[in-house]
């Protein structure tokens, strides 16, 4: 019997996590390699375990404190560590462990203790990180406090993976990780969940994300749209409007007041929880405009590309990978994570977008090529059969 436990300590845990990499890798690993998979999360309240597509979802522990406040604290990591060790000790049929991110206590020391107690258990860490995160990992292993000890603990983890090429190349140069690190992209749910009808595109530009956050840089997107003659095109922004970092609702109201010509052209339609409705927007849109400052991956980019949307993006997350280094889309110059020149980005993205709208750039051939490329390389059925998973699951 091969039994996998997936530890996911982010708090709070939302149902949508089950439709993203956390749930998808658990489900597909179960279907392909394991007799059972249990996903352990941090819950907001006590609840009975439940099943979701043949995996078990249970609370590792219950927390009332915001994850964003405590995720890097020593106390929070110790709490994760204690509950995780207890769980493994009391479930002696565990053969494989998977967890996320790179933490000293709850990941590295946890792996070391598990290997001491149960040397037969294989351990895999999905780093879920960006360029900046990869550099931080390298710093932790080379120059930070306890770096030698961290390098020693790393030996207890059998496999690491990262989602896109740029952080992968950085981590390959780390002596502590170079023999253990693999490039494993996030995948889209089985192709059978999407129909393959011919592309029937409209003159629509979309974006999808948490609008108004520092990360997504929606202000840059709006300033680009303000400079463009949209002609018969429309812009649709999909996602929750975040007000924790700034009052973005007021920002939007003021934007419309300053740009009344966009009242009928630009729409904020809020979060879409119904996947079929979201897919309908991907199918209709010709262009997906993405202005993030940083991304560990950017699953919305991948979903848009699957449906043949032409990608115009900053050089963050998987943008370079899924567009074949910009051959299938447009990656703005001077837009690499944490080294961005917004004035250059704005000019280049504005000009490129206007040239498409004016008919000076023909993207029609790219749409089908983009969709075909993602379907051939980024479907979960394909990703889960990569050699690393075959080795890990033995």
Residue, then its C-alpha position, 0 to 999 in steps of 0.5 A: x500500500x502506498x499512502x501519500x499525505x499532503x501538508x498544506x499549512x496556508x491559512x485560511x484554506x478555501x475551497x478554490x485551493x482544491x481546484x488549484x495546484x494543491x488539490x489538483x496534484x493531490x487528486x492526480x497523484x492519487x489517480x495515477x500512483x497512490x492507494x490513498x491521499x490525505x490533504x491536511x490543512x489548517x482549518x478555521x473551525x472543527x469539522x469532520x473530514x470529507x472526501x473530494x474526488x477520491x482524496x481525504x481533506x482533514x484539518x491538521x489543526x484549527x487556527x483563529x489567527x490570520x495566516x498572513x500574520x503568523x506564517x513566518x513566525x517561529x511559534x507558528x512553524x513550531x505549531x505546524x511541526x508539532x501537529x505534523x509530527x504527531x500526525x505521522x507518528x499516529x498514522x504508521x501506514x504513511x509511505x510518502x509525504x508532500x508539502x509546500x514552500x521552504x520553511x526552516x522548522x515546519x519543512x526542513x527540520x520536519x523532514x529531518x525528524x521524519x527521516x530519523x523516525x521513519x527512514x522509509x518515507x519519501x519526501x517531496x517539497x513543491x516550492x511554489x516560488x518565484x525568482x525572488x523566492x528562489x533567491x531567498x532560498x539560496x540566501x538561506x542555504x548560503x549566507x543566512x543564520x543557520x545556513x549550514x544546518x539548513x543545508x544539512x536538513x535539506x538532505x532529508x528531502x528527496x525531491x524539490x520542484x519549482x514551477x517555472x524556468x527562471x527560478x528553476x535555473x537559479x536553484x539549479x546553481x545551488x549546490x545544496x539543491x542541484x541534484x534534487x530540484x526539478x522543473x514541474x509546471x502547474x497543470x490544468x485540470x484534465x482536458x476532458x473538463x474543457x470542450x475543444x470547440x473551434x476558437x470563436x473570438x471577440x474583440x475583448x481584452x480580459x484580465x483575471x486576478x485579485x484586482x487592486x493588490x500591489x502584486x497584480x498592479x491593476x493601476x498599470x493595466x488601467x493606465x495602459x487602457x487609458x492611453x489606447x483608442x479601443x475602437x470596437x474593443x472592450x476590456x473586462x476585469x475579472x476578480x475580487x476588488x481588494x481593499x485591504x492594501x488600499x481603497x481600490x473601490x474609490x480608485x475605480x470610481x475616480x478612474x471612471x470620473x477621469x475617463x468617462x469615455x471608458x464607462x461603456x468600454x471597461x467593466x469590473x465584473x467581480x469574482x467568478x466562482x462558477x468555472x464554466x462562466x469563467x471559461x466562457x470569458x476565456x473563450x470569447x477573449x482575444x487578449x489576456x493582459x497581465x501586469x503583475x509585479x511578481x508571480x510564483x506561477x500565474x495559473x490564470x495565464x495558463x488557463x487563458x493560454x489554453x483557450x487561445x488568448x493572446x498573452x500580453x504580460x510582464x516577465x513574471x511567473x510562467x509567462x515566458x514558459x507558456x508563450x515560448x519565450x514570447x514567440x506566441x505572445x508579448x512579454x514587456x521589456x524591463x518587466x522582470x520581477x522586482x526589477x521593473x521599469x514601469x514607464x518602459x513597460x507601459x509604453x511597450x504594452x500600450x504600443x503593442x496593444x494599439x497595434x493589434x487593435x489597429x490591425x498592424x499586428x495580426x495575432x490570428x495565427x498565434x491564438x491556435x498555436x498558443x492553445x495547442x502548445x498549452x494542451x500538449x504540455x500543461x495538462x495535469x495528465x501530462x504533468x503528472x507523468x513526468x519522470x520525477x513523479x514516477x521516481x517519487x511514487x516508487 
